[in-house]
Amino acid sequence: MEGSAGVGSAEAPSFATTVRGRAPAPPPAAVGDFQIPIGQLADVPRNSASDLMLLAPGVMLANHGGEGHAETIFIRGFDAGEGKDVEFRLNGVPLNEVSHAHGHGYADTYFIIPELVDSLRITEGPYDPAQGDFGVAGSVEYQLGLRRRGLTASASYGSFASRRLSLVWGPPESSEANFVGLLLRQGHGFGPNRAYANAGAMAQVEFRVGEETRLRLFGASYAARFSSAGVVRETDVVDGRMPCAPGADSQFFCFYDPNQGGAGQRHILSAELQSRLRRGGRFVQQGFVVVRQMRIRDNFTGFLNDVPPVGEDPRGDNTEQYYRGTTVGLRGRYSPGLTFFGQSQPLELGYLARFDDVLTRARRLRDHGGAPYATLFDNQVRTTNLGAYASLRLAPLSWLTLRGGLRLDTFLFGVEDQNRPTSDRQGERIPEESIEAYGFFASPRLTAEVRLTPRLTWLTSAGLGARSSDAAALSDAELAPYARVTAAETGLGWRLGGDDRPFDLEARGAFFVTRVSQDLVFDESAGRNQPVGPSQRLGAFATARFTLEDRVDLQASAAWARATLPTPGAPQWKLWEGAVMPYIPHLLGRLDASVRGELPVSGVPVGWNLALGHSAIGPKPLPLDRYSEPIFLFDVAARARWKWMELGLSVENLFDARWREAEFNYVSNFRGPDAPASLLATRHFAAGSPRTFRGTFTLYLDLQDEELP
């Protein structure tokens, strides 16, 4: 089965997306709305399913916390943290965690098995009425499916004792919606205090319930433990003062505090019912349960912040952030199958009902022994989110299509603060307090599409989005404040190929502007993002993808963005003025390429594959008018397959660059509790991985007549 969905009429889908084996993808809500089939680009070396987000333009990932810590996401000129400004879903199940101790909206996608990801939908900007909470910079949805049927077993071994075992199975003669997957990973890490181990399983089965109804059951289970080297002071590395062996490499990859790292567990159950109705209508109903637990320990400032009792030494700034929560919810959408202005199914209605019951806590730990000595916050949070939306698509003219809608979201927050003082001005009191708050926001969104030629389309989109409040920061009976984003973009999309042609070429480009009412920036003292007031962005991107049958797949993108804090009192339309926001790179470039073929060896065809991934990251502004160094990374892979066996070799960071995955600029004291604290800000960084080799052996059992997968 092969379906195609495009912008505008079905006669010439210039802005099309082809998705095999599933229902047609919805038309894009904006130029920056990408339905990305992974396809051959799965050949490019990637450490996890998180790296698949790099297939969208203007996306950069960084990780200062280790293998198992969620990625920091830079997208569309936003430092989205570990999910605060991006809504994440997996087959419709929300992944953002409310009031997480490490940051409101924390979203970990490391548990997703890459071999089971069929496509991603990445919507940059708040332009689709179906986008909900945290969709400030955009939204990401992983869509699972296993196209190759039978059993695929893959074992890898590489640098730093990295080991990886994956098993995926799709029952023969069933659809790609039925699969089972297992993934085990373990390694010492590329330097001291970077060891990790994790295991995950995912399974899905689809039943037919009558002729027009399907029931899909999905489950996932995951557990991980990892160590982290944290950040180091650049001056200590340059001067050779780090507590590791002398030598440039040993100093570069060294660490201060061994009590850094984390552990977590996640379990998901989901049931989805899909029904086709008369007149082409469609009804989807989903229920889900997510159980999550996580503990993270990090130290960004050494011995700077602790104020010990009189006569005692500072105990250290190591912070333990703990989160335990359960999420239950329902979501659904309904298309009545109406026909209006010659367009079928122009109307869609949807809703979300979500309840979170979480414990979120942060404590300071002693440098020696790791025992907690102070509680920063300790909250039991219960949040109910009820949302609904309506979207409408109309084509009043043959060359004009209008799409838009309205989304309404309400939140009820209940917080039990268990870290209040034991006394106040009126005397002794119970060190607990209950807080309740309510919030509501409406988000209209609109897109106008003009078909300039059968292959060239011009889209202009505008919309409002929001990020809910961190419940830990609310006051009793408060009308909960929200971070509101106003966004607009305009751009072109062009497509050549498809139909009976052996190739397909699609290109897009756009300019965009955004303004956020309350933004967040990383604060080293708190170890998490803190409010800084309103922010604004100007940016542009261009991307193109070329495919030639099942032989060549090439995608390239470039993006520019400037994020600033507006000057107080300046007009809102002066989006280019103001102080530059730190940590957000202005320029990003990405190239992914894969070439496949066959070579006869002694009369037997041997399949081969070559793949390349390249990231170019411009200098990032840092606090106090400093800038980071640009980053250029190259990853390559080669594979050869004979019958049911395959050998592969991948090399990440091919030229062994000494790059810094995260950089900061602030005051710290890592020399010890007795050392005088310097008040001079200096650069801190988390080292990026050096050149890494990995060899892979794969078995394809229950083989079918197909090309190299």
Secondary structure, 3 states (H helix, E strand, C coil): CEEEECCCCCCCCCCCEEEECCCCCCCCCCCCEEEEECHHHHHCCCCCHHHHHHHCCCEEEECCCCCCCCCEEEECCEECCCCCCEEEEECCEECCECCCCCCCCECCCCCCCHHHEEEEEEEECCCCCCCCCCCCCEEEEEEECCCCCEEEEEEEEEHHHEEEEEEEEECCCCCCCCEEEEEEEEECCCCCCCCEEEEEEEEEEEEECCCCEEEEEEEEEEEEEEECCCCEEHHHHHCCCCCCCCCHHHHHCCCCCCCCEEEEEEEEEEEEEEEECHHHCEEEEEEEEEEEEEEEEECCCECCCCCCCCCCCCCCCEEEEEEEEEEEEEEEEEECCCEECCEECCEEEEEEEEEEEEEEEEEEECCCCCCEEEEEEEEEEEEEEEEEEEEEEEEEECCEEEEEEEEEEEEEEEEEECCCCCEECCEECCCCEEEEEEEEEEEEEEEEEEECCCCEEEEEEEEEEEECCCHHHCCCCEECCCEEEEEEEEEEEEEEECCCCCEEEEEEEEEEEEEEEEEEEEECCCCEEEEEEEEEEEEEEEEEEEEECCCEEEEEEEEEEEEEECCCCCCCCCCCCCEECCCCCCEEEEEEEEEEEEEEECCEEEEEEEEEEEEEECCCEECCCEECCCEEEEEEEEEEEECCEEEEEEEECCCCCCCEEEEEEECCECCCCCCCCCCCCEEEEEECCCCEEEEEEEEEECCCCCCCC
